Amino acid sequence: MRGGEYIYRIRVSEYPVYAMREEVDLVASLSSVTTDTLERYIHSNTVIVADKEDVGLKFEPIRINFKERAKGARNPRTLNTVIVGAILKALDVPIEIPIQLIKDYFTSSEQLLESNIKALKNGYEIALDLSFEEIPKNRESERLLLNGTEGTGLGAISAGCRFVSAYPMTPGTGVMLFLAKRAEKYSIVVEQAEDEIAAINMAIGASFAGVRSMVTTSGGGFALMQEGVSLAGMTETPVVIVDAQRPAPATGLPTRTAQEDLYFVLKSGHGEFPRYICAPRTSKEAFELTEKAFYLADKYQMPAFVLLSQQLVDSQATIEPPDHRSEYSKRFLIKSDEGLEYKRYQLTKNGVSPRAIPGGDAIVRADSDEHDEYGFITEDLEIRARMVEKRNKKLESLQKEIASPLTYNLEADTILVGWGDSWGAIDEFARKRNLGYVHYNELYPLNLSIFDQLKNKRLITVEGNYTGQFAELLASKLCRKVEHIGRYDGRPITANWLDKKLEEVGKI
């Protein structure tokens, strides 16, 4: 984004993995400057391959004439394709697989297609010995290659989203772009607003008119949306807000990852009103929880938040196909001609009022001021109290929709607690060190049922922030001490980092 280093990490295993590693086994170097920044991750058995003409490397690589072979493909820019070919050949990947991928990608230029296929073949001619253990190949099970952006976008499509508005902000822009490319096919209006204030208000307006709507952003953009969030709370208008987190405050690190917006989203918008907050663990869950967020926003007439992170939205993984829940497509609307004395904000036992959209015989009234059951502005303080109670009463029913957190080895004395996309690292580390964990992907309302079993356990949250936001939230609900460790250097949480950090601070 700012012309700095670009590094793409790939982890391959005979079993599913959901987190990166700190150390690297193979480095394919296209830039000596960038490769040298990986010094902390390179160990004694790391294999480094580089072009024979590259200079300045701190490490002694395996030098191969990659650039010469790229020129032989009549396009020097195919250097990366030559390197990929050499590595795939060494890993015993049939050449037909990458050739098909190249054909699928270069559809607009016959010249680029031919040069990249030639470069790939030139790479396959290289005898590169990586000396790695053979990885079992699984080419039979049905799996998808999906990142968090795609999972979120597909979940929105599956839920019946028909309007998306956003102002571009890394790393949340990808969801908007994903849906924009598919807007015509799925009858979705995608609007790039002039700013984030307009974006949230457009989405609220579209929802008021009857369609499921969504807005995408990151923390800095969400800061501008606060009045709109509160408007959705007061008017009881469903809207789904995707916040792809990055390190803050201010502009922070636009292309790095963090878990710093939990309290920001939890307390967003002035005043008190219900909301739903989820944080997917994987790209599969990004689909499933986005779909659920639309359903709950619609059912309880409130804002619903999907907390992503740069790590999740930009990372691809091979996953099992997500589970589509047909009931999540259900709408909760009535016809506005079912009675001319329509009460948009009727007081009900569960706090959910009958919701109609404009266009019928009855008048649909809504206002950002406090109002009575019909939607008229009121200064009656008794009505005010009842409306506050009505709105927040929805939380009682919403609480029953929240799934229990994922758990592992609760017999252990020390229990790690995490949320969102840190799960892969926590799971890997806990299994390695015989620890237990509790991991959340639905953050509000919080399901605390599991903690009845953990009264005498040591609880340590693992979070991508400095202050321990989830630890603070958990401690306030459990009325007990919850320790925490945090990573806040913009890098993802890994099992290797957890191992070193916990020993460093004496937590285990």
C-alpha positions as a printed NumPy array, in Angstrom:
array([[  0.   ,   0.   ,   0.   ],
       [  2.883,   2.345,   0.799],
       [  5.474,   0.689,  -1.406],
       [  6.99 ,  -1.383,   1.395],
       [  7.784,  -5.067,   1.679],
       [  5.328,  -7.693,   0.474],
       [  5.531, -11.157,   1.952],
       [  3.171, -14.056,   1.276],
       [  3.375, -16.988,   3.678],
       [  2.088, -20.474,   2.929],
       [  1.784, -23.272,   5.461],
       [  1.299, -26.842,   4.277],
       [  0.541, -29.803,   6.534],
       [ -0.892, -33.311,   6.458],
       [ -3.596, -32.104,   8.879],
       [ -5.702, -28.902,   8.826],
       [ -3.908, -25.835,  10.189],
       [ -5.562, -22.525,  11.044],
       [ -2.606, -20.332,  12.022],
       [  0.781, -19.347,  10.665],
       [  4.138, -20.265,  12.181],
       [  6.853, -17.806,  13.198],
       [  9.721, -19.856,  11.735],
       [  9.907, -20.538,   8.007],
       [ 11.305, -23.625,   6.28 ],
       [ 11.539, -22.23 ,   2.747],
       [ 12.086, -18.693,   1.479],
       [ 11.626, -17.861,  -2.197],
       [ 13.454, -14.538,  -2.471],
       [ 12.486, -11.951,  -5.066],
       [ 14.124,  -9.123,  -3.108],
       [ 17.209,  -9.323,  -0.921],
       [ 16.012,  -6.364,   1.172],
       [ 12.686,  -8.022,   1.953],
       [ 14.283, -11.416,   2.584],
       [ 16.699,  -9.889,   5.084],
       [ 13.749,  -8.621,   7.162],
       [ 12.84 , -12.279,   7.777],
       [ 16.013, -12.871,   9.763],
       [ 14.159, -13.516,  13.027],
       [ 12.113, -16.282,  11.369],
       [ 14.974, -18.117,   9.642],
       [ 16.454, -21.137,  11.434],
       [ 19.437, -23.377,  10.746],
       [ 17.523, -25.674,   8.374],
       [ 15.713, -22.941,   6.414],
       [ 16.124, -23.324,   2.649],
       [ 16.512, -20.023,   0.77 ],
       [ 16.313, -19.907,  -3.021],
       [ 17.252, -16.786,  -4.974],
       [ 18.362, -15.755,  -8.43 ],
       [ 22.074, -16.191,  -9.105],
       [ 22.412, -12.446,  -9.804],
       [ 20.833, -11.242,  -6.539],
       [ 23.264,  -9.467,  -4.217],
       [ 23.086,  -8.181,  -0.656],
       [ 21.572, -11.221,   1.027],
       [ 22.722, -11.855,   4.595],
       [ 22.15 , -15.558,   4.024],
       [ 23.692, -17.925,   1.539],
       [ 20.859, -19.154,  -0.7  ],
       [ 20.527, -21.829,  -3.332],
       [ 21.217, -19.759,  -6.446],
       [ 19.366, -20.593,  -9.666],
       [ 19.025, -18.698, -12.954],
       [ 15.365, -17.736, -12.384],
       [ 15.596, -14.386, -14.217],
       [ 17.201, -15.992, -17.255],
       [ 14.368, -18.518, -17.466],
       [ 11.802, -15.715, -17.116],
       [ 13.39 , -13.932, -20.06 ],
       [ 13.177, -17.223, -21.923],
       [  9.402, -17.03 , -21.413],
       [  9.527, -13.653, -23.232],
       [  8.417, -11.758, -20.111],
       [ 10.91 , -10.875, -17.315],
       [  7.974, -10.214, -14.963],
       [  7.177, -13.944, -14.905],
       [ 10.093, -14.43 , -12.499],
       [  7.687, -15.394,  -9.692],
       [  5.979, -17.984, -11.913],
       [  9.337, -19.595, -12.684],
       [ 10.11 , -19.845,  -8.956],
       [  6.658, -21.274,  -8.215],
       [  7.186, -23.875, -10.922],
       [ 10.505, -24.978,  -9.42 ],
       [  9.003, -25.298,  -5.938],
       [  5.881, -27.162,  -7.091],
       [  8.039, -29.597,  -9.045],
       [ 10.147, -30.23 ,  -5.925],
       [  6.951, -30.838,  -3.938],
       [  5.731, -33.319,  -6.579],
       [  2.675, -31.296,  -7.617],
       [  1.422, -32.346, -11.089],
       [  1.995, -29.507, -13.564],
       [ -1.583, -29.792, -14.832],
       [ -2.851, -28.211, -11.587],
       [ -0.962, -24.868, -11.813],
       [ -1.488, -24.713, -15.582],
       [ -5.247, -24.801, -15.054],
       [ -4.998, -22.122, -12.372],
       [ -3.014, -19.897, -14.747],
       [ -5.625, -20.417, -17.452],
       [ -8.383, -19.478, -15.018],
       [ -6.547, -16.31 , -13.965],
       [ -5.19 , -14.868, -17.222],
       [ -8.445, -14.755, -19.161],
       [ -8.075, -11.272, -20.652],
       [ -4.644, -11.545, -22.274],
       [ -3.502, -14.399, -24.51 ],
       [  0.058, -13.052, -24.431],
       [  0.244, -13.084, -20.601],
       [ -1.329, -16.529, -20.536],
       [  1.262, -17.982, -22.914],
       [  4.259, -16.343, -21.199],
       [  3.193, -17.527, -17.733],
       [  2.601, -21.097, -18.883],
       [  6.018, -21.054, -20.554],
       [  7.574, -19.626, -17.373],
       [  5.913, -22.335, -15.286],
       [  7.262, -25.057, -17.562],
       [ 10.726, -23.479, -17.399],
       [ 10.474, -23.629, -13.613],
       [  9.46 , -27.287, -13.679],
       [ 12.683, -28.057, -15.567],
       [ 14.759, -26.931, -12.568],
       [ 16.077, -29.717, -10.369],
       [ 15.447, -28.133,  -6.953],
       [ 16.087, -30.434,  -4.004],
       [ 14.255, -29.119,  -0.916],
       [ 15.004, -32.163,   1.273],
       [ 11.619, -31.89 ,   2.996],
       [  9.697, -34.784,   4.435],
       [  7.003, -35.964,   2.055],
       [  3.605, -34.463,   2.822],
       [  0.659, -36.837,   2.278],
       [ -1.554, -35.592,  -0.541],
       [ -5.294, -35.436,  -0.103],
       [ -6.977, -34.855,  -3.442],
       [-10.194, -36.699,  -2.714],
       [-12.125, -34.694,  -0.083],
       [-14.281, -31.759,  -1.153],
       [-12.614, -28.571,   0.068],
       [-12.631, -24.893,  -0.828],
       [ -9.809, -22.345,  -0.959],
       [-11.364, -19.335,   0.747],
       [-10.239, -16.216,   2.602],
       [-12.164, -14.208,   5.199],
       [-13.196, -11.567,   2.688],
       [-14.762, -14.157,   0.404],
       [-16.365, -16.011,   3.305],
       [-17.999, -12.809,   4.566],
       [-19.174, -11.797,   1.101],
       [-20.617, -15.217,   0.338],
       [-22.357, -15.247,   3.72 ],
       [-23.982, -11.906,   2.893],
       [-25.146, -13.225,  -0.472],
       [-26.527, -16.383,   1.117],
       [-28.39 , -14.286,   3.722],
       [-30.126, -12.283,   0.99 ],
       [-28.196,  -9.008,   1.282],
       [-29.43 ,  -6.571,  -1.363],
       [-27.642,  -3.323,  -0.49 ],
       [-24.017,  -2.623,   0.448],
       [-22.541,   0.804,   1.06 ],
       [-18.99 ,   1.651,   2.071],
       [-16.174,   4.11 ,   1.809],
       [-12.933,   2.263,   0.982],
       [-10.696,   1.558,   3.994],
       [ -8.118,  -1.189,   4.308],
       [ -8.647,  -4.008,   5.221],
       [-12.467,  -3.797,   5.033],
       [-12.617,  -2.754,   1.381],
       [-12.27 ,  -6.306,   0.096],
       [-15.769,  -7.335,   1.159],
       [-17.299,  -4.43 ,  -0.754],
       [-15.211,  -5.219,  -3.855],
       [-16.093,  -8.911,  -3.667],
       [-19.811,  -8.085,  -3.648],
       [-19.445,  -5.372,  -6.305],
       [-18.049,  -7.944,  -8.748],
       [-21.136, -10.113,  -8.139],
       [-23.707,  -7.342,  -7.785],
       [-25.483,  -7.94 , -11.088],
       [-25.62 , -11.71 , -10.68 ],
       [-27.182, -11.537,  -7.21 ],
       [-29.219,  -8.308,  -7.588],
       [-27.191,  -6.353,  -5.046],
       [-26.835,  -2.572,  -5.109],
       [-23.269,  -1.675,  -4.134],
       [-22.646,   2.002,  -3.453],
       [-19.281,   3.627,  -2.793],
       [-20.38 ,   6.515,  -0.609],
       [-18.592,   9.869,  -0.331],
       [-17.668,   9.083,   3.277],
       [-18.429,   6.683,   6.127],
       [-21.193,   8.875,   7.543],
       [-23.072,   8.635,   4.27 ],
       [-22.357,   4.903,   4.043],
       [-23.997,   3.991,   7.373],
       [-26.995,   6.234,   6.737],
       [-27.504,   4.811,   3.245],
       [-27.513,   1.287,   4.682],
       [-30.037,   2.29 ,   7.353],
       [-32.221,   3.908,   4.711],
       [-32.113,   0.813,   2.508],
       [-33.06 ,  -1.354,   5.48 ],
       [-35.925,   0.984,   6.408],
       [-37.185,   0.498,   2.838],
       [-37.2  ,  -3.265,   3.374],
       [-33.991,  -4.85 ,   2.067],
       [-31.231,  -6.515,   4.033],
       [-28.287,  -4.118,   4.03 ],
       [-24.662,  -4.032,   5.087],
       [-21.834,  -1.539,   5.502],
       [-18.127,  -2.456,   5.509],
       [-15.261,  -0.523,   7.069],
       [-12.286,  -0.611,   9.438],
       [-11.825,   1.076,  12.824],
       [-11.029,   4.564,  11.523],
       [-14.086,   4.553,   9.278],
       [-16.281,   3.108,  11.991],
       [-15.307,   6.061,  14.202],
       [-17.281,   8.292,  11.828],
       [-20.374,   6.068,  11.937],
       [-21.272,   6.462,  15.603],
       [-24.31 ,   8.694,  15.192],
       [-25.634,   6.373,  12.504],
       [-25.197,   3.329,  14.752],
       [-27.186,   5.107,  17.459],
       [-29.847,   6.042,  14.881],
       [-30.267,   2.356,  14.002],
       [-30.613,   1.621,  17.728],
       [-33.303,   4.241,  18.296],
       [-35.307,   3.538,  15.135],
       [-34.857,  -0.224,  15.617],
       [-33.651,  -0.635,  12.059],
       [-31.653,  -3.765,  11.173],
       [-28.191,  -3.242,   9.7  ],
       [-25.063,  -5.413,   9.517],
       [-21.739,  -3.642,  10.045],
       [-18.467,  -5.339,   9.127],
       [-15.41 ,  -3.968,  10.945],
       [-12.137,  -5.455,   9.67 ],
       [ -9.709,  -4.563,  12.455],
       [ -6.232,  -3.163,  12.011],
       [ -3.752,  -1.656,  14.507],
       [ -4.78 ,   1.774,  15.776],
       [ -5.194,   4.538,  16.976],
       [ -5.6  ,   6.974,  14.089],
       [ -4.267,   5.58 ,  10.803],
       [ -2.154,   3.058,  12.709],
       [ -0.803,   0.203,  10.574],
       [ -3.222,  -0.073,   7.621],
       [ -1.907,  -3.408,   6.356],
       [ -1.32 ,  -5.216,   9.654],
       [ -3.589,  -7.127,  11.999],
       [ -5.08 ,  -6.557,  15.465],
       [ -7.975,  -7.239,  17.82 ],
       [ -8.34 ,  -3.72 ,  19.157],
       [-11.95 ,  -2.77 ,  18.352],
       [-13.918,  -5.036,  20.695],
       [-14.801,  -2.394,  23.282],
       [-15.205,   0.227,  20.56 ],
       [-17.899,  -1.873,  18.868],
       [-19.421,  -3.03 ,  22.159],
       [-19.919,   0.563,  23.33 ],
       [-20.48 ,   2.155,  19.921],
       [-23.273,   4.674,  19.472],
       [-24.416,   6.89 ,  22.309],
       [-27.107,   5.557,  24.588],
       [-28.18 ,   2.033,  25.479],
       [-29.639,  -0.376,  22.95 ],
       [-29.177,  -4.052,  22.055],
       [-26.719,  -5.366,  19.496],
       [-25.13 ,  -8.613,  18.326],
       [-21.356,  -9.01 ,  17.942],
       [-19.544, -11.959,  16.401],
       [-15.906, -12.584,  15.499],
       [-15.327, -15.525,  13.105],
       [-12.465, -17.917,  13.787],
       [-12.019, -18.998,  10.155],
       [-13.135, -18.113,   6.644],
       [-15.746, -20.874,   6.971],
       [-17.18 , -19.184,  10.043],
       [-17.004, -15.811,   8.29 ],
       [-19.672, -17.217,   5.96 ],
       [-21.765, -18.813,   8.697],
       [-21.68 , -15.959,  11.204],
       [-22.293, -13.256,   8.594],
       [-25.387, -15.181,   7.558],
       [-26.453, -15.395,  11.208],
       [-25.761, -11.688,  11.77 ],
       [-28.251, -10.759,   9.039],
       [-30.841, -13.078,  10.541],
       [-30.48 , -11.74 ,  14.086],
       [-30.373,  -8.099,  12.952],
       [-33.617,  -8.691,  11.068],
       [-35.321, -10.672,  13.813],
       [-34.481,  -8.306,  16.675],
       [-34.433,  -5.048,  14.666],
       [-30.975,  -3.892,  15.735],
       [-27.419,  -3.424,  14.473],
       [-25.29 ,  -6.577,  14.202],
       [-21.501,  -6.467,  13.995],
       [-19.068,  -8.832,  12.305],
       [-15.581,  -8.278,  13.732],
       [-12.92 ,  -9.421,  11.288],
       [ -9.175,  -8.759,  11.219],
       [ -6.598,  -8.097,   8.531],
       [ -5.154, -11.552,   9.222],
       [ -8.486, -13.257,   8.571],
       [ -9.689, -11.256,   5.565],
       [ -6.413, -11.615,   3.655],
       [ -5.56 , -15.229,   4.536],
       [ -6.68 , -18.113,   2.359],
       [ -7.2  , -21.601,   3.724],
       [ -8.494, -24.892,   2.41 ],
       [-11.72 , -25.485,   4.298],
       [-14.732, -27.723,   4.311],
       [-17.728, -26.117,   2.568],
       [-19.641, -23.787,   4.947],
       [-23.046, -24.766,   6.312],
       [-25.894, -22.754,   4.82 ],
       [-28.842, -22.351,   7.202],
       [-32.025, -21.871,   5.188],
       [-33.857, -20.497,   8.239],
       [-31.475, -17.531,   8.241],
       [-33.155, -16.303,   5.062],
       [-36.455, -15.835,   6.909],
       [-37.757, -12.257,   6.985],
       [-39.627, -10.676,   9.881],
       [-41.897,  -8.197,   8.152],
       [-45.65 ,  -7.613,   8.225],
       [-47.788,  -5.972,   5.592],
       [-48.484,  -2.368,   6.519],
       [-52.119,  -2.699,   5.437],
       [-52.906,  -5.158,   8.235],
       [-54.438,  -2.33 ,  10.242],
       [-54.486,   1.388,   9.701],
       [-53.766,   1.882,  13.408],
       [-50.319,   0.431,  12.951],
       [-48.006,   0.802,  15.94 ],
       [-44.446,   0.615,  14.673],
       [-43.065,   0.593,  18.227],
       [-45.746,  -1.41 ,  19.953],
       [-44.865,  -2.452,  23.494],
       [-44.515,  -6.255,  23.54 ],
       [-43.382,  -8.882,  26.046],
       [-40.097,  -9.612,  24.257],
       [-39.477,  -6.042,  23.083],
       [-39.807,  -6.857,  19.378],
       [-42.472,  -4.781,  17.628],
       [-44.253,  -5.637,  14.354],
       [-42.145,  -4.178,  11.545],
       [-43.664,  -2.975,   8.307],
       [-42.038,  -1.144,   5.437],
       [-43.415,   2.01 ,   3.786],
       [-45.77 ,   1.569,   0.856],
       [-48.878,  -0.013,   2.364],
       [-52.085,   1.559,   3.598],
       [-50.832,   2.242,   7.098],
       [-48.367,   5.015,   7.836],
       [-44.907,   3.857,   8.951],
       [-43.442,   6.481,  11.263],
       [-39.853,   6.576,  12.537],
       [-37.875,   9.265,  14.296],
       [-34.488,   9.677,  15.904],
       [-36.147,  11.365,  18.902],
       [-37.826,   9.326,  21.592],
       [-41.278,   8.296,  20.428],
       [-44.492,   6.589,  21.425],
       [-45.832,   3.309,  20.035],
       [-47.034,   4.998,  16.824],
       [-43.695,   6.686,  16.172],
       [-44.711,  10.192,  17.228],
       [-42.101,  12.241,  19.115],
       [-42.853,  12.353,  22.829],
       [-41.618,  14.079,  25.969],
       [-43.667,  11.801,  28.205],
       [-41.108,  10.433,  30.655],
       [-43.148,   7.339,  31.502],
       [-43.278,   6.409,  27.825],
       [-39.56 ,   7.106,  27.604],
       [-38.85 ,   4.616,  30.397],
       [-41.03 ,   1.968,  28.772],
       [-39.314,   2.413,  25.407],
       [-35.865,   2.039,  26.954],
       [-37.025,  -1.153,  28.681],
       [-38.682,  -2.405,  25.478],
       [-35.547,  -1.991,  23.375],
       [-33.21 ,  -3.611,  25.886],
       [-35.667,  -6.428,  26.687],
       [-34.688,  -7.956,  23.342],
       [-31.406,  -9.067,  24.903],
       [-33.227, -11.716,  26.95 ],
       [-34.403, -13.524,  23.809],
       [-31.217, -12.774,  21.886],
       [-29.168, -14.419,  24.637],
       [-30.864, -17.76 ,  23.871],
       [-29.63 , -17.571,  20.258],
       [-25.961, -17.443,  21.266],
       [-24.008, -20.685,  20.937],
       [-21.653, -21.968,  23.612],
       [-17.948, -21.253,  23.094],
       [-15.61 , -23.896,  21.721],
       [-13.752, -25.779,  24.442],
       [-10.804, -28.139,  24.783],
       [ -9.297, -30.052,  27.734],
       [-11.158, -28.264,  30.525],
       [ -9.566, -30.656,  33.032],
       [ -6.326, -28.672,  32.743],
       [ -5.367, -26.288,  35.554],
       [ -4.693, -23.392,  33.17 ],
       [ -7.357, -22.388,  30.65 ],
       [ -6.55 , -20.051,  27.771],
       [ -9.438, -17.87 ,  26.607],
       [ -9.532, -16.365,  23.14 ],
       [-11.832, -14.838,  20.567],
       [-11.95 , -14.471,  16.826],
       [ -9.217, -15.592,  14.481],
       [ -6.605, -16.292,  17.207],
       [ -8.235, -19.712,  17.64 ],
       [ -5.895, -21.632,  15.326],
       [ -2.804, -20.589,  17.275],
       [ -4.437, -21.201,  20.66 ],
       [ -5.692, -24.638,  19.627],
       [ -2.288, -25.681,  18.297],
       [ -0.441, -24.402,  21.375],
       [ -2.884, -25.877,  23.927],
       [ -2.647, -29.337,  22.362],
       [  1.14 , -29.11 ,  22.328],
       [  1.436, -28.02 ,  25.986],
       [ -1.53 , -29.954,  27.423],
       [ -3.459, -26.817,  28.362],
       [ -7.178, -26.172,  28.049],
       [ -8.997, -23.398,  26.239],
       [-12.339, -21.67 ,  25.844],
       [-12.747, -19.814,  22.552],
       [-15.496, -17.394,  21.553],
       [-16.823, -16.499,  18.135],
       [-19.974, -14.784,  19.478],
       [-18.969, -11.97 ,  21.822],
       [-22.191, -10.213,  22.716],
       [-24.374, -11.18 ,  24.386],
       [-21.808, -13.406,  26.103],
       [-22.559, -17.059,  26.804],
       [-20.963, -17.754,  30.194],
       [-22.451, -21.191,  30.905],
       [-19.126, -22.985,  30.587],
       [-17.523, -21.062,  33.456],
       [-19.521, -22.905,  36.094],
       [-17.016, -25.721,  35.487],
       [-13.991, -23.436,  35.758],
       [-14.386, -21.76 ,  39.139],
       [-11.011, -22.972,  40.413],
       [ -9.121, -22.686,  37.142],
       [ -6.545, -20.114,  36.13 ],
       [ -7.916, -18.059,  33.221],
       [ -5.598, -16.27 ,  30.758],
       [ -6.941, -14.465,  27.711],
       [ -4.842, -14.375,  24.541],
       [ -5.637, -11.286,  22.488],
       [ -4.316,  -9.095,  19.7  ],
       [ -4.295,  -5.977,  21.869],
       [ -2.377,  -4.387,  24.758],
       [ -5.051,  -3.781,  27.4  ],
       [ -6.792,  -7.167,  27.438],
       [-10.216,  -6.026,  26.287],
       [-11.837,  -9.442,  26.425],
       [-10.2  , -10.146,  29.791],
       [-11.807,  -6.969,  31.109],
       [-15.203,  -7.917,  29.683],
       [-14.982, -11.445,  31.055],
       [-13.828, -10.315,  34.499],
       [-16.721,  -7.861,  34.724],
       [-19.209, -10.652,  34.028],
       [-17.576, -13.357,  36.158],
       [-16.584, -11.048,  39.035],
       [-13.186, -12.718,  39.261],
       [ -9.617, -12.143,  38.132],
       [ -8.773, -12.923,  34.514],
       [ -5.14 , -12.609,  33.4  ],
       [ -4.142, -11.736,  29.864],
       [ -1.288, -11.633,  27.386],
       [ -1.469,  -9.587,  24.221],
       [  0.272,  -9.197,  20.902],
       [  0.185,  -5.652,  19.517],
       [  3.056,  -5.428,  17.015],
       [  0.726,  -5.876,  14.041],
       [  1.653,  -9.509,  13.52 ],
       [ -0.745, -12.445,  13.937],
       [ -0.783, -14.586,  17.068],
       [  1.01 , -17.888,  16.476],
       [  1.663, -20.992,  18.569],
       [  5.407, -20.247,  18.486],
       [  4.862, -16.719,  19.795],
       [  2.53 , -18.01 ,  22.509],
       [  5.147, -20.497,  23.652],
       [  7.836, -17.848,  24.015],
       [  5.539, -15.169,  25.439],
       [  3.977, -17.289,  28.163],
       [  7.366, -18.483,  29.346],
       [  8.785, -14.964,  29.14 ],
       [  6.122, -13.489,  31.421],
       [  6.038, -16.54 ,  33.678],
       [  2.43 , -17.467,  32.956],
       [  3.151, -21.186,  32.626]])
